[in-house]
């Protein structure tokens, strides 16, 4: 078991976490803030279509490292360089681990434990926010799903940009197509509904094409 890591540099990309909604909650450790201006250039946690990077801060825990930006991460327990939190770009579910020097591993892959309750840790791409619970052996559950305090993206996200990272690439198109159900459908996903008519159809796809940027 690896018991320590150097504090790696945070990404230089500015955080795309909403400054008005940067917190998740631990019953045993208090608030954890995902957007800040430390410990080095950058602005806290960055959310990408396939992974997270950067540092979150907890007054009672210190820095929590979610990944170094070179994701998706292998999370090989034999190598300190491979840990980090990944995002399933179609389901939004999180998997992989974060590291806190003062608390150890934080497991974001809670599908097995909580999937049947719909409480697995995930990025809700339709609402541009995180939901569910992560697990840390030394502090218990970390709540990403509080009604009034949660970690959101934005505040201004281009329709079709599933990670609100100013990149609309093939992976965003694939997520869009998994939701597209034609006019007057029952699929209501605000992040992909460019014309705000409560369905995901070809009109929205036309807007997606206009804003398509390709890979960064």
Secondary structure as GFF3:
##gff-version 3
##sequence-region A 1 216
A	DSSP	beta_strand	17	26	.	.	.	ID=ss1
A	DSSP	beta_strand	30	33	.	.	.	ID=ss2
A	DSSP	beta_strand	46	47	.	.	.	ID=ss3
A	DSSP	beta_strand	52	58	.	.	.	ID=ss4
A	DSSP	beta_strand	62	67	.	.	.	ID=ss5
A	DSSP	three_ten_helix	80	82	.	.	.	ID=ss6
A	DSSP	beta_strand	84	87	.	.	.	ID=ss7
A	DSSP	beta_strand	94	100	.	.	.	ID=ss8
A	DSSP	beta_strand	104	107	.	.	.	ID=ss9
A	DSSP	alpha_helix	111	114	.	.	.	ID=ss10
A	DSSP	three_ten_helix	115	117	.	.	.	ID=ss11
A	DSSP	beta_strand	122	124	.	.	.	ID=ss12
A	DSSP	beta_strand	129	131	.	.	.	ID=ss13
A	DSSP	beta_strand	133	136	.	.	.	ID=ss14
A	DSSP	beta_strand	140	143	.	.	.	ID=ss15
A	DSSP	beta_strand	151	153	.	.	.	ID=ss16
A	DSSP	alpha_helix	170	179	.	.	.	ID=ss17
A	DSSP	alpha_helix	202	211	.	.	.	ID=ss18
###
